[in-house]
């Protein structure tokens, strides 16, 4: 009998920050941590795990340091 590994399909994650960090889901092995700019287009997908981040329409972003 063979074992089948299933990967949970992630829904979009709504965030309130301009930059998010993604390191995958440790339950399925994870991946190197990457920082993604959500503010540039209002959404971004992780190049490793395809988790999709969407900027909250009510997010208040700082425009300085």
Secondary structure as GFF3:
##gff-version 3
##sequence-region A 1 65
A	DSSP	beta_strand	13	15	.	.	.	ID=ss1
A	DSSP	beta_strand	19	22	.	.	.	ID=ss2
A	DSSP	three_ten_helix	26	28	.	.	.	ID=ss3
A	DSSP	beta_strand	34	37	.	.	.	ID=ss4
A	DSSP	beta_strand	43	45	.	.	.	ID=ss5
A	DSSP	beta_strand	52	55	.	.	.	ID=ss6
###
